[in-house]
Amino acid sequence: MLCRKVNQVNLYLNDLPEDITFQGSVAIDTETMGLVPRRDRLCLVQLCSNDGAVHLVQIQRGMQKEAKNLKKMLTDKSILKIFHFARFDLAILNHTFDIHVTSVYCTKVASKLARTYSDKHGLKNLCKEILNTDISKQEQSSDWGREQLTAEQLKYATGDVLYLHRLKEKLDGMLIRENRMNLAQRCFKILELFPDLELAGVNPDELFLH
């Protein structure tokens, strides 16, 4: 397994090393060739442990079956997976690796339940308001399928997971204050069902309409 360190961030090809473990929780994001899980391939999985260590796993075309360590972690019920807009990430991870990701927390859902005074729930908005931190979204639509990712892409990818643990901590405080933590936890559990519906061709947004 090839590994190289770029600006103190570990970049691996196709899987995590066996000696990389996560205790309690891990922040996760993905980069893809587009926003349709059945059409667009997964290119990068970003991971950040609760101590701030960042690991990036670049998935080459046709190598999804090699990610046994990554898949083991994603399906480990004892590890909380923290996402921002988990709905998409769960769909692409489940489809790519033919797994069911469990134990999910979504900072976007948490924000919508806790920050009802605002209609701005993007990661950039949350980092600015809650953590007083500016992050760039400039590389969001760049070519993530390229063989060599640029320094700008790696910096962007790191930023998408680096602050999720801190955001969760702050949002949890707001949810508890507003007596909505139990409601949020129930929503997170429902999120695990959404990718299964979408990959089966069922739109969850329309499922419960009249």
N, C-alpha and C positions, 0 to 999 in steps of 0.2 A: 504494500500500500504506500503510495507516494504521499509525502507530506512536505510542505514548505511553509515557512513562517514569513508573513508579510506584515510589517508594522505591528509586531507583537500579536498578530492574529494567526491562528493555526488554520491552514488550508489543506484539506485532504481530498483525495480523488476516490469517489464512489462509495466510501464507507468510513465510519469512525474506527479508530484503532480499538482493540479490545480493552486496553487499559484506561480508556476515557470513560468515566462513570459520572452520573449525576445523582446527587442526594436531595431528595425532597421535591425539587422543582427544576424546571428548565424552560427558558424562554426560547420560542421557536418562530421562525419565519421562513418563507420560501420565495424563490424567484423562478419564473417560468417564461416560456416563449409566448404566452398569451393568457387569456382569462377563461378558456374553455378546457376543463380538465380532460375530457375525452379526446380533444384535438391537440392541445398544446403540452409539450413535454416539460417535466420538472428539470431544472438546470442546477439549482443550488438550494441547499438547506442550511440555514443559519441557526446556531445554537449558542445560548449563553447560560452558564451556570449561575447559581445564586451568589457566587463569589466574584462574578464579573469576568470570568474567563470565556473568551469567544472562540468557537470552533465552526468553521465553514466546510461543508461537504459538497464538492462539485460533482454532480452526477452526469457522467458522459452518456451519450446516446447508446442505448442497448445494454447498459450496465446496471440497471435497476435491481436485477436479481442478486447482485453481489453485496447489497447493503444489509447484511444479516445483523450486524451490531446496531445499526441505526434502527432497523425494524424492531429489534428486541426492546430497545429503549422506548420507542413510540407506543408499543403495546403493553408496557409495564404499568399496571394500575397503581403502583405505589409512587410513581413519579407524576407530579402535576405538570401539565404542559400549558404554558402561558403563551397565548397568541394575541395579536391584534387583528380583528376580523377573522376569527377562527374558521368561519364557515368555508371560505375559499381554501385556506391551507389544509384543512381536514380533507376536503374533496380531492385535492391534487395528491396528497400523501396517500390516502386510502386507495385511490385509483392506480397510482404509480407502483406502489409496493404490494398491492392486493392484501391490505391489512385493515384493521379497525382501530384507529387511535382512540385511546381512552383517557379519562381523567383530564378534563379540559377546563381552562379558564380563558375568557376573552375580555381584554381590556376595553374593546369597543362596546360590547354589551354592557359591561360594568359601568362605563361612562354614560351610556344612554339611560341607565337606571338611576345613577347617582347624580348626574349633572343635567337635570331636567330644565335648568335655567338656560341651557345653551343648545344650539343645533349643530355645533362644530365638534365632531367626535373623531376626527382623523388623528393619526399618531403624531403628526407635526403639531396640531393644535394642543393635544394633551401634554406633550413635552414642554411646549412653550408656557402654557398656563400653570400646570401643576408642578413642573420641575424647573421652570425658568431656563430651559435649554432649547436652543435652536438646532434643528436637524434639517438636512437638505434632502429633498425628494427628487433632485434633478436627474438621477440615474434610473429612476423607477421604470421608465419605458425603453431602456437601452437593450442591446442584444446580449441576453444572458446565456445564449447558446454558444458563444464564441469559445475557442479552445483556451485562450489566455484572457482571463478577466483583468480589466484595468484596475489601477490603484483607486480610481474614483469609484468604480463599481464595488470594490471590496470595502471601501470606507462607508459607502451607502448601506451595503448589506449588513455591516457591523452595527450601524446606528439603528437599524430596524429591530434589533434584539437587545441592545445594550441597556436600554432604559425600562424594559418591560417589568422587571422585578420591582423596581422602585415605583412605577406607575401602579402596579397591583397593590402595593402597600398603601399608597395614598388613596386609591379608589376604595379599597376595603374599609378604610376609616370612614369615608363618606357614606358607603353603603350601610355600615353599622349605625352611623349617626342618624341616617334617614330610615332606619328599620327596614332595609330592603336586601339584606344579605341573603336571607333564606330564599327570597324570590330570585336573586341573581344565581344562586347555586342550582336552583331548579332549571333556570334558563340554560346554564352551562351544560347540564345533563342532556337537555333536549337537543343542543347543538350537535351532539354525537350522532343524532339520527338524520340530520339534514343532508350530509353527503350521500348517505345511502339512498335517500329519496331522489336527490338530484341525479345521481349516477344511474338510477332506474328510470330516469326520464320524467320524474314527477317534480313539479315546481312547488316547493314548500310554501311560497308566498300565496299561491292560489288554492292550496289544498283545503284550507279552512274557511274560504269565502263561501257565501251563500250560493 
